[in-house]
Amino acid sequence: MKHCTILLMLLVAFGASAQKFDLAKTPPMGWNSWNTFACNIDEKLIRETAEHMVSSGMRDAGYVYVNIDDCWHGERDSLGFIQPDPVRFPSGMKALADYVHSLGLKLGIYSDAGTKTCAGYPGSRGYEYQDALTYARWGIDYLKYDWCNTDSLNPAEAYKTMRDAIYAAGRPMVLSICEWGDNEPWRWGKEIGHLWRTTGDIHLCWDCELGFGTWSKWGVLNILDKQEGLRKYAGPGHWNDPDMLQVGNGLTAAQDRAHFSLWAMLAAPLMAGNDIRSMSDQTREILTNREVIAINQDELGIQCYRMLSEGQLQVFVKPLANNEVAILFLNRGDTALNLDFDWKKFTVNDGMTGRYHDFNQQTFKLRDLWEKAEAGTTAAPLKKMLPAHDVLMLRLTAM
Amino acid sequence: MKHCTILLMLLVAFGASAQKFDLAKTPPMGWNSWNTFACNIDEKLIRETAEHMVSSGMRDAGYVYVNIDDCWHGERDSLGFIQPDPVRFPSGMKALADYVHSLGLKLGIYSDAGTKTCAGYPGSRGYEYQDALTYARWGIDYLKYDWCNTDSLNPAEAYKTMRDAIYAAGRPMVLSICEWGDNEPWRWGKEIGHLWRTTGDIHLCWDCELGFGTWSKWGVLNILDKQEGLRKYAGPGHWNDPDMLQVGNGLTAAQDRAHFSLWAMLAAPLMAGNDIRSMSDQTREILTNREVIAINQDELGIQCYRMLSEGQLQVFVKPLANNEVAILFLNRGDTALNLDFDWKKFTVNDGMTGRYHDFNQQTFKLRDLWEKAEAGTTAAPLKKMLPAHDVLMLRLTAM
């Protein structure tokens, strides 16, 4: 009887996965227009961004989705089919998708479960099947589906309607549940979408003055702290989404590194939110650090847990495939701190996954993923100066 | 301040009414295919029924809606637009609507807020705007919108989506909220639809063995008793719907009279549910009793209240325009009873409407609406034998 139940659960899990076109087995990576451009978008920006995704090395580092956020919309035609803004997207979405695809990239679009999008453009409520069919015909690969102007809709049901509309349209699309966390999408999102937001929008700040709930100003640390308790909901095909990246938009270099490293550790979708066309070498180097990206894209898809929180220091652990481990040391404080970390006093002991490593029994060699250099082993205590708002990110491989 | 509030309420009421195309100012009247034919429907049945609505005098008595219930559906086309079953409705819905309109009647159709209708045909979930547009293009005048296969949709929001889709389609349609009462549609239906069901489906019985909730077998008396407390929610443009009529389907003549009289008193939509093509003279005479219908269609649109419940006798009062009153004596029991009703001991005292008549101060003449004859006045006690399951229905006019 018990075996039957487990078999049934496996079948259900497999069915659901196949149903979702088996997308996003690792956290999706790409770019989104909102953080830098908000409503100032047009097809020229999207085309140029796509071109620079290739020339900058972003594509080859894994960033394949080029995602148009709010404000692309024109009006619905007489049959109710949505049209792009004819001034901003005069060539139409199909041509844009064809071009983006020709560069080896994928195109994402945005809509909303309510009557209007957050910026006031036509929402998909009551038009779900028409909209999904339209996106499929255009060649869209990814839908970010927002939650403005939804009155008292049941969130899980509203997202299920769009999921089923996408299935009916027949084209594989990643479905990004942009519900902001108020209705705990981690509890119901797994069978519906591939990722779900956990907070309100990210703002360009390290540690923001918080406001009220969804409408708070969420900075890097605020979002980080909100991930507590959510890791068990994430895994291949269904991810917690701490929102898009602010890397390159004005944080300090240390903060950008920390932000990117944390998102990698969180197994978060990595959606660049900067102007790819004009990014600095420093920004490009952060976003395309393949060793950090590899931590994010590890095939096990396990979100990190916090091993230690002591004063301004926090230490995060992410179990990786092949018994490797990523460990991140974060200095949350405004002053440098001197790390003196005796591995022997700690164990990797992850109740969720059963992963256990005792540094007294086994020695790991360390690789510093930002220095891109070997950094000793766990046999000796780790001693290092960690600047304010910076991180030390290590990959541990058993010797 | 108080006057401003009242003015504002009037403006709001007027706005809402105008928004709903100002339909169903009195309870809608017509015919529906379900009670007799269930899924055994086709365009021939609808056309013949429409013809007999005219020849039988039903139309001229006020029954203008010819409503197709579940099972008319074919499949959706490649753009998602629903088609009628090509075998059952080979001429298409537009041609059928044109024919029905040519007879001075209106055509109603059926859909469902969920993924499938109750009989398993395509539901409108996620297709609301397309479906409303399709109905409008066909020339549909009335939509019965059911509640099967709705998972955890929020009912008010699901019906609002279809309401807004109908508004967008631009053709006036009565919206019948067929939610069965579990989510108390009387609390939210007024601004959304023109009528809402209060119970599960009516069955062909006087007093059924009840089951569980929605899936109970609801007979005439069971539905009657469920109206307790609901009258305050009804009025012009927004009606409690105790479901369609079973008159002519197999109840006794007394029960048919009582059922019809009660629905008239309840200001209920009067939707015949029998085979109009072959109805008996007795059935036709009940359904087309213009004096009873006039009580139902009274312009004030006030649902009756129960003045008295004593043993097997119940007495219902419906305030009418021009200070007239309808009073119904119902014998719920299985044996005849001898009415001996001393008007002087009772007052019409309706707290909801403020209507007050003291029979000691004012005498009314009585008209028996089934005998179609004068029946004395309220000056003397009413003495009459009332057979089992039968009614005495009086119209009172001040002398």
Chai-1 contact restraints between the chains, C-beta under 6 A:
chainA,res_idxA,chainB,res_idxB,connection_type,confidence,min_distance_angstrom,max_distance_angstrom,comment,restraint_id
A,G80,B,Y129,contact,1.0,0.0,6.0,A-B,restraint_1
A,G80,B,Q130,contact,1.0,0.0,6.0,A-B,restraint_2
A,R125,B,T161,contact,1.0,0.0,6.0,A-B,restraint_3
A,G126,B,E128,contact,1.0,0.0,6.0,A-B,restraint_4
A,G126,B,Y129,contact,1.0,0.0,6.0,A-B,restraint_5
A,G126,B,T161,contact,1.0,0.0,6.0,A-B,restraint_6
A,G126,B,A165,contact,1.0,0.0,6.0,A-B,restraint_7
A,Y127,B,Y129,contact,1.0,0.0,6.0,A-B,restraint_8
A,E128,B,G126,contact,1.0,0.0,6.0,A-B,restraint_9
A,Y129,B,G80,contact,1.0,0.0,6.0,A-B,restraint_10
A,Y129,B,G126,contact,1.0,0.0,6.0,A-B,restraint_11
A,Y129,B,Y127,contact,1.0,0.0,6.0,A-B,restraint_12
A,Q130,B,G80,contact,1.0,0.0,6.0,A-B,restraint_13
A,Q130,B,Q130,contact,1.0,0.0,6.0,A-B,restraint_14
A,D151,B,E157,contact,1.0,0.0,6.0,A-B,restraint_15
A,S152,B,N154,contact,1.0,0.0,6.0,A-B,restraint_16
A,S152,B,E157,contact,1.0,0.0,6.0,A-B,restraint_17
A,L153,B,N154,contact,1.0,0.0,6.0,A-B,restraint_18
A,L153,B,E157,contact,1.0,0.0,6.0,A-B,restraint_19
A,N154,B,S152,contact,1.0,0.0,6.0,A-B,restraint_20
A,N154,B,L153,contact,1.0,0.0,6.0,A-B,restraint_21
A,N154,B,N154,contact,1.0,0.0,6.0,A-B,restraint_22
A,E157,B,D151,contact,1.0,0.0,6.0,A-B,restraint_23
A,E157,B,S152,contact,1.0,0.0,6.0,A-B,restraint_24
A,E157,B,L153,contact,1.0,0.0,6.0,A-B,restraint_25
A,T161,B,R125,contact,1.0,0.0,6.0,A-B,restraint_26
A,T161,B,G126,contact,1.0,0.0,6.0,A-B,restraint_27
A,A165,B,G126,contact,1.0,0.0,6.0,A-B,restraint_28
